[in-house]
Amino acid sequence: METTTLTRTLRLPSLVLFGLAYLTPIIVLGIFGVIAETSGGAAPASYLVALAAMLLTAHSYGRMAAAHPVAGSAYTYVRRSIDSRAGFLVGWAVLLDYLFLPMVIWLIGASYLDAQFPGVPFAAWILGFVVITTVLNVLGIKVADKANYLLMAFQLLVLGFFVVLSVGAVVSAAGPGGLVSAEPFLSSTSDLGMVTAGAAIAAYSFLGFDAVTTLTEEAVEPRKNMPRAIMLIALIGGGIFVVVSYVTQLVHPGGRFEDTASAASQIALQIGGQLFGAVFLAGLVVAQFASGLAAQASASRLLYAMGRDAVLPKAVFGRLDPRFRTPVLNLVITGAVGLIAIFLDVATSTSFINFGAFTAFTLVNLAVIFHFVRERRAGHRLNVLSYVVVPAGGALVCAFLLSQLDANALTLGSLWLVCGIIALAVVTRGFRAAPPEMAATEQQVTHEVA
C-alpha cells in the first residue's frame, strides 16, 4: 500500500478552469478559417452541432466520474464497467491523445513565435515551453492551478477584445441591425452536409473536456463536483466557440480566405490594426502555454493510474514524489516526448492524436450502459434515459466522428492499437490472465471519497 497520495485541493471553479485551459478557448480563432471554409460560411452552426454531440459524451463522463471517483479517466471507467482488458486497450489508445497532445500544443505555440521571431532557433522555443511547464507541474497542482488563473484570464481578455472589436466593425459597416443575422447559421453558400462536415472538425476544439477527470483524486467532493465540472466545461467552452465564431463570421461572411490557416490573424489586423494583431499573437501563445500546462498534468495522472495498477511498470509510472506529491517521473517523460516536436510539423503531429480521443469517447458511452446492466443485476435501479438512451446516442455520434478521420489518422491509430494488443498479450501471458489491478488501492480511495 502506498504511503504517499495525491492531495485534494481542487474545488469546482479550479476544475472548470483546468478543463477550459485544456480546451484552449482561443483555438476557435486558430482553426476558424478551416471550419468556415468547410461549412461554407456557417462556422457557428457547425459548432452548435458539435456542442450537442459533445454534451452527450460529457453526460456519460459525469456518470462514470460519480461511480468511479479515482484517477484514470476513460481507462478506469472502461476497466471497471466493461472489462480489464478493454480498459487496458482504451488506456493505450488514449495515450495517443494524452501523451502526444502536450507535444502538439507546444509545437503550435512555438510555431507562432518562430513566425514572429525567425532569428531565434525553433528548438529554443520548444525547450522553453517544455522546461517551464514541467517545472510548474512538478511543484504541484496548487502552483499550476494559480498559474492557470493568470493565463486563462489573459486568454479570455484577448477573446473579449476580439469580440468587442468585431462587434464594433459590424456596427460601423451595417449598423446595430447587422449584429442580428441568420446568415452565419443558414448561409446561402452552405448546406446540411457542409455543416456536419464542419462539425466533425469543430468537434476537435472540444477534445480534452474529459481530461479534468484525471484529477479526480485531487478534487474536493468529486462525486458532486466532477460531473458538474465536466458539463460546465463543455457548455462554457461550446458557448464561447459559438459566440466567437458567430461575430467572426459576421465580420467575414462566407468561407473564402487568402490564407485559410491564418484567417483569424488577418481578421484581427482588419478589426484592430497592428497593435491588436500583436496582442492577438500574444494571446495565442499564452493560450498554448496554459493548455500545455493542463495537458501535461492530465497525461502524467493517466500514466500514474496505469502504473499504480501495474499495467505499466510500477517502479517508473506508479510513483509519487514524497516531497511534491506529484508524479515527477511521468511529468519528465511527457516533457521528453514534447521534445520530439523539434523534428515535426503541426500537420504530421496532429494527424493521429484524435484516434485515441474518439475511441475513448465511444467506449466511455458504452461503459455507462454496461454499468447500468451491472447495477440492475445487483438490484439497483438507475434511470434508463440517463444511463442507456443518452449514452447510446453519444456512442453512435462518436463512432461516426471516428470514421470521419482521414486515412492517415486511421492507419496510424490502428497501428498504435495493434501495438497495444501485443503489449496486452505480454502482460496477460497470452490473454490467459487479466491485466494486474490494484483493487485495494482503488477501494481505499473510493471509501475515502464516500
BELHU-V416924 format. One record per pair of residues at least 12 apart in sequence whose C-alpha atoms are under 10 Angstrom apart, sorted by the first residue. I is the first residue (numbers start at 1). J is the second residue. Records with the same first field share a line. If there is no record, write none. Layout:
BEGIN
I = J, J
END
This chain:
BEGIN
1 = 438, 440, 441, 444
2 = 308, 318, 319, 320, 441
3 = 320, 322
4 = 319, 320, 321, 322, 323, 324, 325, 326
5 = 217, 218, 319, 320, 321, 322, 325, 326, 445
6 = 71, 140, 141, 215, 216, 217, 218, 219, 301, 320, 324, 325, 326, 327
7 = 140, 141, 142, 217, 218, 219, 220, 325, 326
8 = 141, 142, 215, 216, 217, 218, 219, 220, 221, 222
9 = 141, 142, 145, 217, 218, 219, 220
10 = 141, 142, 145, 215, 216, 217, 218, 219, 220, 221, 222, 225
11 = 218, 219, 220, 221, 222, 225, 226, 229
12 = 219, 220, 221, 222, 224, 225, 226, 227, 228, 229, 230, 232
13 = 225, 229, 232
14 = 142, 145, 146, 148, 149, 212, 219, 229
15 = 145, 212, 213, 215, 216, 218, 219, 220, 225, 226, 228, 229, 230, 232, 233
16 = 209, 212, 225, 226, 228, 229, 230, 231, 232, 233, 234, 236, 237
17 = 145, 148, 149, 152, 212, 229, 232, 233, 294
18 = 144, 145, 148, 149, 152, 208, 209, 211, 212, 215, 229, 233, 290, 291, 293, 294, 295, 297, 298
19 = 206, 208, 209, 210, 211, 212, 213, 229, 230, 232, 233, 234, 237, 291, 294, 295
20 = 148, 152, 206, 208, 209, 211, 212, 229, 230, 232, 233, 234, 236, 237, 290, 291, 294
21 = 148, 149, 151, 152, 155, 208, 209, 233, 237, 287, 288, 289, 290, 291, 292, 293, 294, 295
22 = 101, 102, 105, 205, 206, 207, 208, 209, 210, 211, 212, 233, 287, 288, 289, 290, 291, 292, 293, 294, 295, 296, 297, 298
23 = 204, 205, 206, 207, 208, 209, 210, 211, 233, 234, 237, 238, 287, 288, 290, 291, 294, 295
24 = 105, 152, 155, 156, 205, 206, 207, 208, 237, 284, 286, 287, 288, 289, 290, 291, 292, 294
25 = 152, 155, 156, 159, 205, 206, 236, 237, 238, 239, 240, 241, 244, 284, 287, 291
26 = 152, 155, 156, 158, 159, 205, 237, 240, 241, 244, 280, 283, 284, 285, 286, 287, 288
27 = 204, 205, 206, 241, 284, 287, 288
28 = 43, 47, 159, 202, 205, 206, 237, 238, 240, 241, 242, 243, 244, 245, 264
29 = 159, 162, 241, 244, 245, 248, 262, 263, 264, 265, 267, 268, 280, 284
30 = 108, 205, 260, 261, 262, 263, 264, 265, 284
31 = 201, 202, 204, 205, 260, 261, 262, 263, 264
32 = 44, 202, 241, 244, 245, 248, 249, 255, 260, 261, 262, 263, 264
33 = 245, 248, 249, 254, 255, 256, 257, 258, 259, 260, 261, 262, 263, 264, 265
34 = 198, 201, 202, 255, 256, 257, 259, 260, 261, 262, 263
35 = 47, 194, 195, 197, 198, 199, 200, 201, 202, 245, 255, 260
36 = 184, 190, 194, 195, 198, 202, 245, 248, 249, 252, 253, 254, 255, 256, 257, 260, 263
37 = 190, 194, 198, 254, 255, 256, 257, 260
38 = 190, 193, 194, 195, 196, 197, 198, 199, 200, 201, 255, 256
39 = 184, 185, 187, 189, 190, 191, 192, 193, 194, 195, 196, 197, 198, 199, 201, 254, 255
40 = 184, 186, 187, 188, 189, 190, 191, 194, 195, 197, 198, 253, 254, 255, 256
41 = 183, 184, 185, 186, 187, 188, 189, 190, 191, 194, 195, 198, 249, 250, 252, 253, 254, 255, 256
42 = 182, 183, 184, 185, 186, 187, 188, 189, 190, 191, 192, 194, 195, 198, 199, 245, 246, 249, 253, 254, 255
43 = 184, 185, 186, 187, 190, 194, 195, 198, 199, 202, 241, 242, 244, 245, 246, 248, 249, 253, 254, 255
44 = 183, 184, 185, 186, 195, 198, 199, 202, 238, 239, 241, 242, 243, 244, 245, 246, 247, 248, 249
45 = 182, 183, 184, 185, 186, 187, 192, 195, 196, 198, 199, 202, 242, 245, 246
46 = 184, 185, 192, 194, 195, 196, 197, 198, 199, 200, 201, 202, 203, 242, 245
47 = 185, 195, 196, 198, 199, 200, 201, 202, 203, 205, 206, 238, 239, 240, 241, 242, 243, 245, 246
48 = 185, 195, 199, 202, 203, 238, 239, 241, 242
49 = 195, 196, 198, 199, 200, 202, 203
50 = 195, 196, 198, 199, 200, 201, 202, 203, 204, 205, 206, 238, 397
51 = 199, 202, 203, 205, 206, 234, 235, 237, 238, 239, 241, 242
52 = 203, 234, 235, 238, 394, 397
53 = 199, 200, 203, 393, 394, 395, 396, 397, 398, 401
54 = 203, 206, 207, 209, 231, 234, 235, 238, 361, 394, 397, 398
55 = 230, 231, 232, 233, 234, 235, 238, 390, 394
56 = 231, 234, 361, 365, 386, 389, 390, 391, 392, 393, 394, 395, 397, 398
57 = 209, 210, 230, 231, 234, 361, 362, 364, 365, 390, 391, 392, 393, 394, 395, 397, 398
58 = 209, 210, 227, 228, 229, 230, 231, 232, 233, 234, 235, 361, 364, 365, 391, 394
59 = 227, 228, 230, 231, 234, 365, 368, 386, 387, 390, 391, 394
60 = 227, 230, 231, 361, 364, 365, 366, 367, 368, 369, 386, 387, 388, 390, 391, 392, 394, 395
61 = 73, 74, 77, 209, 210, 213, 226, 227, 230, 231, 361, 364, 365, 367, 368, 391
62 = 210, 213, 223, 224, 225, 226, 227, 228, 229, 230, 231, 368
63 = 77, 223, 226, 227, 364, 365, 367, 368, 371, 386, 387, 391
64 = 76, 77, 78, 80, 81, 213, 223, 226, 227, 364, 365, 367, 368, 371
65 = 77, 213, 214, 216, 222, 223, 224, 225, 226, 227, 230
66 = 216, 221, 222, 223, 224, 225, 226, 227
67 = 80, 81, 223, 368, 371, 446
68 = 80, 81, 216, 222, 223, 442, 443, 445, 446, 449
69 = 213, 214, 215, 216, 217, 219, 221, 222, 223, 224, 226, 442, 445, 446, 447, 448, 449, 450
70 = 213, 214, 215, 216, 217, 218, 219, 222, 223, 305, 441, 442, 443, 445, 446, 449
71 = 212, 213, 214, 215, 216, 217, 218, 298, 301, 302, 303, 304, 305, 306, 442, 445
72 = 91, 211, 213, 214, 215, 216, 217, 298, 299, 301, 302, 303, 304, 305, 306
73 = 91, 94, 210, 211, 212, 213, 214, 215, 216, 298, 301, 302, 305, 360, 364
74 = 87, 88, 90, 91, 94, 210, 211, 213, 214, 302, 357, 359, 360, 361, 362, 363, 364, 365, 367
75 = 87, 88, 89, 90, 91, 92, 93, 94, 95, 214, 302, 305, 306, 360, 363, 364
76 = 88, 90, 91, 214, 302, 305, 306, 364, 442
77 = 90, 360, 363, 364, 365, 367, 368, 371
78 = 90, 91, 360, 363, 364, 365, 366, 367, 368, 370, 371
79 = 91, 367, 435, 437
80 = 367, 370, 371, 439
81 = 364, 366, 367, 368, 369, 370, 371, 372, 373, 374
82 = 363, 364, 366, 367, 368, 369, 370, 371, 374
83 = 367, 370, 434, 435
84 = 434, 435, 436, 437
85 = 421, 424, 425, 428, 431, 433, 434, 435, 436
86 = 363, 424, 435
87 = 360, 363, 364, 367, 435
88 = 306, 311, 312, 420, 421, 423, 424, 434, 435, 436
89 = 356, 359, 360, 417, 418, 419, 420, 421, 423, 424
90 = 356, 357, 359, 360, 361, 362, 363, 364, 417, 420
91 = 302, 303, 305, 306, 311, 356, 359, 360, 420
92 = 303, 306, 356, 360, 416, 417, 419, 420, 421, 423, 424
93 = 353, 354, 355, 356, 357, 358, 359, 360, 413, 414, 416, 417, 418, 419, 420
94 = 299, 302, 353, 354, 355, 356, 357, 358, 359, 360, 361
95 = 299, 302, 303, 353, 356, 357, 416
96 = 352, 353, 354, 355, 356, 357, 412, 413, 416, 417
97 = 207, 208, 295, 299, 350, 352, 353, 354, 355, 356, 357, 358, 360
98 = 208, 211, 295, 296, 297, 298, 299, 300, 301, 302, 303, 334, 353, 356, 357
99 = 295, 296, 298, 299, 300, 302, 303, 330, 333, 334, 335, 337, 338, 353
100 = 295, 296, 299, 334, 335, 337, 338, 340, 341, 349, 350, 352, 353
101 = 207, 208, 291, 292, 295, 296, 299, 334, 337, 338, 349, 350, 353, 354
102 = 129, 130, 133, 288, 289, 291, 292, 293, 294, 295, 296, 297, 298, 299, 334, 335, 337, 338, 341
103 = 126, 129, 130, 292, 295, 296, 334, 335, 336, 337, 338, 339, 340, 341, 342, 344, 346, 349, 350
104 = 288, 292, 338, 340, 341, 344, 345, 346, 347, 348, 349, 350, 353
105 = 129, 285, 287, 288, 289, 290, 291, 292, 293, 295, 338, 341, 346, 349, 350
106 = 125, 126, 127, 128, 129, 130, 133, 285, 288, 289, 291, 292, 293, 338, 339, 341, 342, 346
107 = 122, 123, 125, 126, 129, 288, 338, 339, 340, 341, 342, 343, 344, 345, 346, 349
108 = 126, 284, 285, 288, 289, 341, 345, 346
109 = 125, 126, 129, 281, 282, 284, 285, 286, 287, 288, 289, 292
110 = 122, 123, 124, 125, 126, 127, 128, 129, 285, 288, 289, 341, 342
111 = 125, 126, 285, 345, 346
112 = 125, 281, 282, 284, 285, 288
113 = 125, 281, 282, 284, 285
116 = 278, 281
122 = 341, 342, 343
123 = 339, 340, 341, 342, 343
124 = 342
125 = 342
126 = 338, 339, 340, 341, 342
127 = 335, 336, 338, 339, 341, 342
129 = 288, 289, 292, 293, 335, 338, 339
130 = 289, 292, 293, 296, 331, 332, 334, 335, 336, 337, 338, 339
131 = 332, 335, 336, 338
132 = 289, 293, 335
133 = 289, 290, 291, 292, 293, 294, 295, 296, 297, 331, 335
134 = 292, 293, 296, 297, 328, 330, 331, 332, 333, 334, 335, 336
135 = 293, 328, 331, 332, 335
136 = 293, 297
137 = 293, 294, 296, 297, 300, 324, 326, 327, 328, 331, 332
138 = 297, 321, 324, 325, 326, 327, 328, 329, 330, 331, 332
139 = 323, 324, 325, 326, 328
140 = 297, 323, 324, 325, 326, 327, 328
141 = 215, 218, 294, 297, 324, 325, 326
144 = 290, 293, 294, 297
145 = 293, 294
147 = 290, 293
148 = 287, 289, 290, 291, 293, 294
149 = 290
150 = 286, 290
151 = 283, 286, 287, 288, 289, 290, 291
152 = 283, 286, 287, 289, 290, 291
153 = 287
154 = 282, 283, 284, 286, 287
155 = 280, 282, 283, 284, 285, 286, 287, 288, 290
156 = 240, 283, 287
157 = 283
158 = 276, 279, 280, 281, 282, 283, 284, 287
159 = 240, 244, 280, 283, 284
160 = 244
161 = 268, 272, 276, 279, 280
162 = 244, 247, 248, 264, 267, 268, 271, 272, 276, 280
163 = 243, 244, 245, 246, 247, 248, 271
164 = 247, 271
165 = 247, 248, 251, 268, 270, 271, 272, 276
166 = 179, 244, 246, 247, 248, 249, 250, 251, 252, 267, 268, 270, 271, 272
167 = 179, 247, 248, 250, 251, 271
168 = 251, 271
169 = 247, 250, 251, 270, 271, 272
170 = 247, 248, 250, 251, 252, 271
171 = 251
173 = 251
178 = 250, 251
179 = 246, 247, 250, 251
180 = 247, 250
181 = 246, 250
182 = 246, 250
183 = 246, 249, 250, 253, 254
184 = 245, 246, 247, 248, 249, 250, 252, 253, 254
185 = 246, 249
187 = 253, 254, 255
188 = 254
189 = 253, 254, 255
190 = 254, 255
197 = 401, 404
199 = 401
200 = 398, 400, 401, 402, 404, 405
201 = 401, 404, 405
202 = 238, 241
203 = 238, 398, 401
204 = 354, 357, 358, 401
205 = 237, 238, 241
206 = 233, 234, 237, 238, 241
207 = 234, 353, 354, 357, 358, 361
208 = 233, 234, 291, 294, 295, 298, 357
209 = 229, 230, 231, 232, 233, 234, 235, 237
210 = 229, 230, 231, 233, 234, 298, 357, 360, 361
211 = 230, 294, 295, 297, 298, 299, 301, 302
212 = 226, 229, 230, 233, 294, 295, 297, 298
213 = 226, 227, 229, 230, 298, 301, 302
214 = 297, 298, 299, 300, 301, 302, 303, 304, 305
215 = 297, 298, 301, 302
216 = 301, 449
217 = 301, 445, 446, 448, 449
219 = 449
220 = 449
221 = 449, 450
222 = 449, 450
223 = 446, 449, 450
248 = 264, 267, 268
251 = 267, 270, 271
252 = 264, 267
264 = 277, 280
265 = 277, 278, 280, 281
268 = 280, 281
292 = 338
295 = 334
296 = 330, 331, 332, 333, 334, 335, 338
297 = 326, 327, 330, 331, 334
298 = 331
299 = 330, 331, 333, 334
300 = 317, 326, 327, 328, 329, 330, 331, 332, 333, 334, 335
301 = 317, 318, 326, 327, 330, 331
302 = 317, 318, 330
303 = 316, 317, 318, 319, 327, 329, 330, 331, 333, 334
304 = 316, 317, 318, 319, 320, 326, 327, 328, 329, 330, 331
305 = 317, 318, 319, 438, 442
306 = 318, 436, 437, 438
307 = 319, 330, 437, 438
308 = 320, 436, 437, 438, 441, 442
309 = 435, 436, 437, 438, 439, 441, 442
310 = 427, 435, 436, 437, 438
311 = 423, 424, 427, 428, 435, 436, 437, 438
312 = 423, 427, 435, 436
315 = 329
316 = 328, 329, 330, 333
317 = 329, 330, 331, 333
318 = 330
348 = 408, 409
350 = 409
351 = 405, 406, 407, 408, 409, 410, 411, 412, 413
352 = 405, 406, 407, 408, 409, 410, 411, 412, 413, 414, 416
353 = 409, 412, 413
354 = 401, 402, 405, 409, 410, 413
355 = 401, 402, 403, 405, 406, 409, 410, 411, 412, 413, 414, 416, 417
356 = 402, 409, 410, 413, 414, 416, 417
357 = 398, 402
358 = 395, 397, 398, 399, 400, 401, 402, 403, 405
359 = 395, 398, 399, 401, 402, 413
360 = 395, 398, 399
361 = 394, 395, 397, 398, 399, 402
362 = 391, 392, 393, 394, 395, 396, 397, 398, 399, 400, 401, 402
363 = 391, 394, 395, 398, 399
364 = 391, 394, 395
365 = 387, 388, 390, 391, 392, 393, 394, 395, 396, 398
366 = 387, 388, 391, 392, 393, 394, 395, 396
367 = 387, 388, 391, 395
368 = 386, 387, 388, 390, 391, 392
369 = 384, 386, 387, 388, 389, 390, 391, 392
370 = 387, 388
371 = 387, 388
372 = 384, 386, 387, 388
373 = 387, 388
END
